[in-house]
Amino acid sequence: QGPKSSFITPEKKAKLKCNPVKVRFAEEVEVNGQSQGNSLLFLPNVLKVYLENGQTKAFKFEPNTTDIVMTLKEKLSLIRIEHFSLVLEQQPGVTKLVHLHEDERIQQIVQKKEPHDYRCLFRACFVPRDPQLLLEEDPTAFEYLFLQGVNDVLQERFAVEMKCNTALRLAALHIQERLASSGHSPKTNLKTIKTWGIESFVSTTLLRNMKEKDLKKAINYHLKKCQLLQDPKLKSVDQARINYLEELCDLKSFGGKPFSAT
């Protein structure tokens, strides 16, 4: 049984019990011998939703289905669902995201778009002002937001305004978080994390534009500075994630702060 929610009315709970939205974790699917790959649908009436942890979920929808976000809230045990939404990502490219209104019918969305040209993502679209407050109120949502931030940096969603120094600080904070979450000392030498691969922490563009020696030297410098930011009242892994998100908050394109109108 999922957690109780003040966001779902008794009427909606009764409706979900009578006719729940079907959801399951899904692997790659082939239809008529062809891989579906990155697309909007698994099958004509089954929506594919991509999560930030690399998993996908499949939702069978009816003509009037609109409440997939609330179903995801229950399945992922989220509390602060007001920060989340479904978005469409046009392919190829990772910079254009189309926000979907919660009352839009899934069938109408699918009919308007070419399924193989879009992906449906579940994202934290409305970023809180204080990441630490989100950690206290909803640790699951906080972790999801952190993972989304890391993925966005590596996929270069902020490439237009991301400065080299910011990318290096974020790489150092990400390494610090990985060290803390895996039980390593924050003073671990970079040679120890060689098995993770430097590409796990920096974008392809940064790897291409900097010599490996210079890159490691710069990250080492920022790692030493990161160690001074530790709050003894917080777990080191939480502190590293908070610092990472606070660094991202300085970017205008993070969390939908600027909007373009057409």
LOVEX-969628 format. One line per 3 residues: number of its first residue (from 0); their letters; for each residue x, y, z of C-alpha. Coordinates in nm, 3 decimals, always signed. Each point is the difference from the previous one (the first is absolute). Layout:
% LOVEX-969628
NUM = A = X Y Z  ...
END
This chain:
% LOVEX-969628
0 = QGP = +0.000 +0.000 +0.000  +0.142 +0.339 -0.105  +0.040 +0.300 +0.229
3 = KSS = -0.306 +0.212 +0.080  -0.023 +0.324 -0.192  -0.181 +0.327 +0.066
6 = FIT = +0.020 +0.073 -0.372  -0.249 -0.272 -0.098  -0.367 +0.057 +0.079
9 = PEK = -0.214 -0.288 +0.132  -0.188 +0.001 -0.332  +0.322 -0.038 -0.198
12 = KAK = +0.124 -0.276 +0.232  -0.324 -0.191 -0.058  +0.037 +0.049 -0.376
15 = LKC = +0.358 -0.128 +0.003  -0.102 -0.307 +0.200  -0.278 -0.082 -0.247
18 = NPV = +0.204 +0.073 -0.313  +0.370 +0.038 +0.088  +0.258 +0.114 -0.252
21 = KVR = +0.209 -0.308 -0.074  +0.373 +0.050 +0.048  +0.300 -0.229 -0.018
24 = FAE = +0.375 +0.020 -0.038  +0.085 -0.071 -0.360  +0.293 -0.116 -0.205
27 = EVE = +0.057 +0.050 -0.373  -0.292 -0.117 -0.212  -0.011 -0.126 -0.357
30 = VNG = -0.311 +0.030 -0.215  -0.008 -0.194 -0.328  +0.371 -0.067 +0.042
33 = QSQ = +0.091 +0.371 +0.034  +0.145 +0.155 +0.316  -0.207 +0.290 +0.134
36 = GNS = +0.310 +0.178 +0.133  -0.052 +0.355 +0.126  -0.361 +0.075 -0.080
39 = LLF = -0.325 +0.124 +0.150  -0.182 -0.333 -0.008  +0.066 -0.366 +0.071
42 = LPN = -0.324 -0.096 -0.172  -0.282 +0.210 -0.152  -0.167 +0.053 +0.341
45 = VLK = +0.302 -0.041 +0.231  +0.199 +0.313 +0.089  +0.371 -0.032 +0.076
48 = VYL = +0.119 +0.232 +0.280  +0.373 +0.046 +0.063  +0.126 +0.046 +0.357
51 = ENG = +0.326 +0.168 +0.103  +0.139 -0.326 +0.143  +0.012 -0.150 -0.349
54 = QTK = -0.314 -0.209 +0.040  -0.316 +0.030 -0.205  -0.359 -0.056 +0.102
57 = AFK = -0.282 -0.105 -0.228  -0.353 +0.136 +0.043  -0.301 -0.142 -0.177
60 = FEP = -0.229 +0.295 -0.063  -0.366 +0.040 -0.093  -0.154 +0.289 -0.201
63 = NTT = -0.060 +0.203 +0.319  +0.321 -0.083 +0.194  +0.167 +0.309 +0.153
66 = DIV = +0.126 -0.102 +0.347  +0.333 -0.170 -0.074  +0.197 +0.249 +0.214
69 = MTL = -0.206 -0.090 +0.307  +0.057 -0.368 -0.069  +0.375 +0.063 -0.019
72 = KEK = -0.024 +0.187 +0.329  -0.135 -0.312 +0.167  +0.237 -0.242 -0.174
75 = LSL = +0.313 +0.204 +0.079  -0.117 +0.094 +0.353  +0.031 +0.373 -0.067
78 = IRI = -0.152 +0.260 +0.231  +0.074 +0.337 -0.163  -0.158 -0.090 -0.334
81 = EHF = -0.062 +0.369 -0.081  +0.364 +0.019 -0.114  -0.050 -0.269 -0.267
84 = SLV = -0.156 -0.024 -0.342  +0.005 -0.196 -0.323  +0.188 +0.162 -0.289
87 = LEQ = +0.056 -0.089 -0.362  +0.353 +0.003 -0.136  +0.038 +0.044 -0.373
90 = QPG = +0.260 -0.220 -0.168  +0.272 +0.039 -0.104  +0.127 +0.257 +0.247
93 = VTK = -0.038 +0.037 +0.376  -0.066 +0.371 +0.049  -0.365 +0.033 -0.105
96 = LVH = -0.245 -0.123 +0.263  -0.377 +0.049 -0.028  -0.185 +0.014 +0.332
99 = LHE = -0.327 -0.197 +0.012  -0.297 +0.133 +0.195  -0.133 -0.241 +0.263
102 = DER = -0.350 +0.007 -0.154  +0.112 -0.086 -0.353  -0.124 -0.334 -0.123
105 = IQQ = +0.281 -0.238 -0.088  -0.178 -0.121 -0.312  -0.030 +0.355 -0.135
108 = IVQ = +0.370 +0.064 +0.065  +0.099 -0.316 -0.184  -0.226 +0.081 -0.294
111 = KKE = +0.159 +0.345 -0.041  +0.360 -0.128 -0.003  +0.197 -0.244 -0.212
114 = PHD = +0.081 -0.278 +0.253  +0.351 -0.066 -0.131  +0.094 +0.371 +0.017
117 = YRC = -0.066 +0.044 +0.373  +0.067 -0.149 +0.342  -0.216 +0.052 +0.309
120 = LFR = +0.206 +0.082 +0.310  -0.098 +0.027 +0.366  +0.193 +0.298 +0.135
123 = ACF = +0.027 +0.239 +0.291  -0.104 +0.309 -0.196  -0.059 +0.245 +0.284
126 = VPR = +0.316 +0.013 +0.208  -0.033 +0.106 +0.367  +0.192 +0.305 +0.119
129 = DPQ = +0.160 -0.195 +0.284  +0.128 -0.352 -0.087  +0.063 -0.075 +0.368
132 = LLL = -0.366 +0.064 +0.082  -0.102 -0.246 -0.271  +0.242 -0.255 +0.150
135 = EED = -0.171 +0.040 +0.338  -0.355 -0.016 -0.139  +0.040 -0.262 -0.273
138 = PTA = +0.336 -0.186 -0.018  -0.118 -0.203 -0.301  -0.085 +0.311 -0.201
141 = FEY = +0.333 +0.156 +0.103  +0.194 -0.304 -0.123  -0.196 +0.001 -0.327
144 = LFL = +0.078 +0.370 -0.053  +0.370 -0.058 +0.067  +0.013 -0.289 -0.246
147 = QGV = -0.181 +0.211 -0.259  +0.249 +0.283 +0.051  +0.295 -0.235 -0.051
150 = NDV = -0.155 -0.143 -0.317  -0.075 +0.346 -0.137  +0.360 +0.111 +0.053
153 = LQE = +0.145 -0.309 -0.169  -0.251 +0.032 -0.287  +0.093 +0.370 -0.032
156 = RFA = -0.351 +0.139 +0.041  +0.160 +0.316 +0.145  +0.272 +0.028 -0.265
159 = VEM = -0.109 +0.348 -0.114  +0.086 +0.163 +0.335  +0.223 -0.260 +0.169
162 = KCN = +0.347 +0.143 +0.057  +0.303 -0.226 +0.018  +0.071 +0.086 +0.364
165 = TAL = -0.358 -0.083 +0.098  +0.020 -0.336 -0.179  +0.323 -0.080 +0.186
168 = RLA = -0.152 +0.090 +0.339  -0.302 -0.217 -0.076  +0.227 -0.289 -0.099
171 = ALH = +0.187 +0.033 +0.330  -0.325 +0.011 +0.199  -0.130 -0.304 -0.187
174 = IQE = +0.321 -0.191 +0.078  -0.029 +0.104 +0.365  -0.359 -0.131 +0.005
177 = RLA = +0.105 -0.329 -0.161  +0.282 -0.044 +0.251  -0.235 +0.065 +0.292
180 = SSG = -0.277 -0.229 -0.129  +0.247 -0.285 -0.057  +0.167 +0.033 +0.341
183 = HSP = +0.332 +0.147 -0.116  +0.189 +0.276 +0.176  -0.059 +0.347 -0.152
186 = KTN = +0.379 +0.033 -0.024  +0.029 -0.304 -0.229  +0.245 +0.056 -0.286
189 = LKT = -0.143 +0.031 -0.351  +0.197 -0.310 -0.101  -0.226 -0.205 +0.228
192 = IKT = -0.312 +0.097 -0.196  +0.155 -0.080 -0.336  -0.225 -0.307 -0.028
195 = WGI = -0.308 +0.226 -0.008  +0.130 +0.184 -0.304  +0.043 +0.377 -0.018
198 = ESF = -0.277 +0.007 -0.264  -0.245 -0.081 +0.281  +0.056 +0.349 +0.142
201 = VST = +0.071 +0.236 -0.291  -0.168 +0.063 -0.333  +0.130 -0.119 -0.335
204 = TLL = +0.076 +0.359 -0.102  +0.219 +0.059 +0.305  +0.184 -0.327 -0.060
207 = RNM = +0.061 +0.102 -0.359  +0.117 +0.354 +0.076  +0.233 -0.064 +0.295
210 = KEK = +0.310 -0.213 +0.029  -0.047 -0.286 +0.245  +0.290 +0.123 +0.214
213 = DLK = -0.146 +0.352 +0.025  -0.347 -0.138 +0.066  +0.112 -0.214 +0.293
216 = KAI = +0.207 +0.285 +0.144  -0.299 +0.236 -0.013  -0.239 -0.254 +0.154
219 = NYH = +0.250 -0.074 +0.279  +0.014 +0.372 +0.076  -0.379 +0.024 +0.025
222 = LKK = -0.020 -0.321 +0.205  +0.221 +0.158 +0.266  -0.224 +0.308 +0.006
225 = CQL = -0.312 -0.219 +0.025  +0.132 -0.160 +0.319  -0.023 +0.340 +0.170
228 = LQD = -0.377 +0.019 -0.067  -0.089 -0.297 +0.220  -0.264 +0.066 +0.267
231 = PKL = +0.065 -0.230 +0.301  -0.376 -0.012 +0.071  -0.075 -0.173 -0.333
234 = KSV = +0.100 -0.335 -0.146  +0.284 +0.052 -0.245  -0.199 -0.147 -0.290
237 = DQA = -0.295 +0.234 +0.068  +0.233 +0.299 +0.030  +0.168 -0.081 -0.332
240 = RIN = -0.339 -0.026 -0.172  -0.120 +0.328 +0.152  +0.319 +0.175 -0.111
243 = YLE = -0.041 -0.144 -0.350  -0.360 +0.122 -0.031  +0.086 +0.342 +0.144
246 = ELC = +0.271 +0.034 -0.265  -0.255 -0.089 -0.268  -0.247 +0.254 +0.142
249 = DLK = +0.232 +0.277 -0.118  -0.079 -0.100 -0.360  -0.298 +0.181 -0.150
252 = SFG = -0.097 -0.302 -0.209  -0.019 -0.230 +0.303  -0.349 -0.073 +0.128
255 = GKP = -0.191 +0.193 -0.262  +0.079 +0.348 +0.134  +0.007 +0.159 -0.349
258 = FSA = -0.278 -0.073 -0.248  -0.014 +0.070 -0.373  -0.328 +0.098 -0.165
261 = T = -0.099 -0.050 -0.362
END
